[in-house]
Amino acid sequence: MNRHQPYKTNLQPTIDNLTQAIFIVNRHAKTATDPKFLYKLKQTSLEKLLKEGKAKKVGLHFSGNPKNSQQQSDILVECGKYMFHLPPTKQDFRDLPHLGSLRTDVRNPKATLSLNQAKKLLIYYTGLKEASPDNNAKKKKYEKPVFKKLGESY
């Protein structure tokens, strides 16, 4: 990798490539130990595609996994051959029709990108930067246990 452009990718940011990358990032975020950056990358990419007119909001769906309530809605966004969900705003509730429950028979097409390629493409497209993990926080130096004689105070 080049130092000046560490996230430069050989993929072009076409709608097909971007939607595949968003699909891959979203799929991996669901099982990642720390999915915050992956979900942020997905959301920022979709918002940029919406602003550019390359994606459109279709309507609202009931969420399959509501957090603290019995019902929660998500925006259904159509982009190319793919459909994604985003958190709604108050304006979305006023403007978009509610489509009811999520249809389980509708599936996104298969994607062939690796997670690494997908992240590089979306980082290049959005300009987001991934926070580097703090090595000191992850690796604690091993300390030998100290054994005291019976009756001694610590």
C-alpha positions as CSV (number, residue, x, y, z in Angstrom):
1,M,0.0,0.0,0.0
2,N,1.1,3.5,-0.7
3,R,1.7,5.7,2.3
4,H,0.0,8.8,0.8
5,Q,-3.2,6.9,-0.2
6,P,-3.5,4.0,2.1
7,Y,-7.1,3.2,1.2
8,K,-6.8,3.6,-2.6
9,T,-8.5,0.7,-4.3
10,N,-8.4,-0.6,-7.9
11,L,-12.2,-0.9,-7.8
12,Q,-14.1,2.0,-9.4
13,P,-16.9,3.5,-7.3
14,T,-19.7,2.5,-9.6
15,I,-23.2,1.8,-8.2
16,D,-22.8,-1.9,-8.6
17,N,-19.4,-2.0,-6.8
18,L,-20.6,0.4,-4.1
19,T,-23.8,-1.6,-3.4
20,Q,-21.8,-4.9,-3.3
21,A,-19.3,-3.3,-0.9
22,I,-22.1,-2.0,1.4
23,F,-23.7,-5.5,1.3
24,I,-20.4,-7.1,2.4
25,V,-19.7,-4.6,5.1
26,N,-23.3,-4.9,6.5
27,R,-23.1,-8.7,6.5
28,H,-19.8,-8.7,8.4
29,A,-21.0,-6.0,10.8
30,K,-23.7,-8.3,12.0
31,T,-21.2,-10.8,13.5
32,A,-18.2,-8.4,14.2
33,T,-17.0,-8.0,17.8
34,D,-16.9,-4.2,17.3
35,P,-19.3,-3.3,14.5
36,K,-19.5,0.5,15.1
37,F,-17.2,1.5,12.3
38,L,-18.7,-0.9,9.8
39,Y,-22.2,0.3,10.4
40,K,-21.0,3.9,10.2
41,L,-19.4,3.1,6.9
42,K,-22.6,1.6,5.6
43,Q,-24.8,4.5,6.8
44,T,-22.5,7.2,5.5
45,S,-22.2,5.5,2.1
46,L,-25.9,5.1,1.7
47,E,-26.6,8.7,2.8
48,K,-24.1,9.9,0.2
49,L,-25.7,7.7,-2.5
50,L,-29.1,9.2,-1.5
51,K,-27.8,12.7,-1.8
52,E,-26.4,12.0,-5.2
53,G,-29.7,10.5,-6.4
54,K,-28.2,7.1,-6.9
55,A,-30.4,5.5,-4.3
56,K,-34.0,6.1,-3.1
57,K,-36.0,5.6,0.0
58,V,-38.8,3.2,-0.7
59,G,-40.7,3.2,2.6
60,L,-40.6,2.1,6.3
61,H,-40.5,-1.5,7.5
62,F,-41.0,-2.9,11.0
63,S,-37.6,-3.9,12.3
64,G,-36.9,-7.6,12.8
65,N,-34.9,-6.9,15.9
66,P,-36.5,-4.0,17.9
67,K,-34.3,-2.7,20.7
68,N,-36.2,-1.6,23.8
69,S,-39.6,-1.3,22.3
70,Q,-42.1,-3.8,20.9
71,Q,-42.1,-2.1,17.5
72,Q,-39.4,-0.2,15.7
73,S,-39.3,0.9,12.1
74,D,-36.4,1.2,9.6
75,I,-36.1,2.9,6.2
76,L,-35.9,0.6,3.2
77,V,-33.4,2.0,0.8
78,E,-33.1,0.7,-2.8
79,C,-29.8,1.1,-4.5
80,G,-29.1,-0.8,-7.8
81,K,-30.1,-4.4,-7.3
82,Y,-29.8,-4.2,-3.5
83,M,-32.1,-3.2,-0.6
84,F,-30.8,-1.9,2.7
85,H,-32.2,-0.7,6.0
86,L,-31.3,2.6,7.8
87,P,-32.5,4.2,11.0
88,P,-35.3,6.6,10.2
89,T,-35.6,10.3,11.0
90,K,-38.8,12.1,12.1
91,Q,-39.1,13.5,8.6
92,D,-39.1,10.0,7.2
93,F,-42.1,9.0,9.3
94,R,-44.0,12.0,7.8
95,D,-42.9,11.5,4.2
96,L,-42.6,7.7,3.6
97,P,-45.3,5.1,3.4
98,H,-45.2,2.3,5.9
99,L,-44.8,-1.1,4.2
100,G,-45.6,-3.2,7.2
101,S,-43.6,-6.3,8.1
102,L,-40.3,-7.2,6.5
103,R,-40.8,-9.6,3.5
104,T,-38.6,-12.7,4.0
105,D,-38.9,-13.8,0.3
106,V,-36.9,-10.8,-1.0
107,R,-33.2,-11.4,-1.0
108,N,-30.2,-9.3,-2.1
109,P,-28.0,-10.9,-4.8
110,K,-24.7,-12.6,-3.9
111,A,-21.6,-10.4,-3.7
112,T,-18.1,-11.5,-4.6
113,L,-16.0,-8.8,-2.8
114,S,-13.8,-9.5,0.2
115,L,-14.4,-7.5,3.4
116,N,-11.0,-5.8,2.9
117,Q,-11.8,-4.7,-0.7
118,A,-15.3,-3.5,0.4
119,K,-13.9,-1.4,3.3
120,K,-11.2,0.1,1.1
121,L,-13.8,1.1,-1.6
122,L,-16.3,2.6,0.9
123,I,-13.5,4.4,2.8
124,Y,-12.3,5.9,-0.5
125,Y,-15.8,6.8,-1.5
126,T,-16.9,8.4,1.8
127,G,-13.6,9.8,3.1
128,L,-14.1,8.2,6.5
129,K,-11.1,7.2,8.5
130,E,-11.0,4.0,10.6
131,A,-9.6,4.7,14.1
132,S,-6.4,2.7,14.6
133,P,-6.7,0.3,17.6
134,D,-4.8,1.4,20.6
135,N,-2.1,-1.3,21.1
136,N,-1.5,-0.4,24.7
137,A,-5.2,-0.9,25.5
138,K,-5.3,-4.3,23.9
139,K,-2.0,-5.8,25.1
140,K,-1.5,-5.7,28.8
141,K,1.9,-6.6,30.0
142,Y,1.9,-9.9,31.9
143,E,2.5,-9.5,35.6
144,K,3.5,-12.5,37.7
145,P,1.2,-13.2,40.6
146,V,2.5,-12.2,44.0
147,F,2.0,-14.8,46.7
148,K,2.0,-13.7,50.3
149,K,2.6,-15.9,53.3
150,L,-0.5,-16.8,55.3
151,G,-1.3,-14.0,57.6
152,E,0.7,-11.2,55.8
153,S,-1.3,-8.2,54.7
154,Y,-1.3,-7.0,51.1
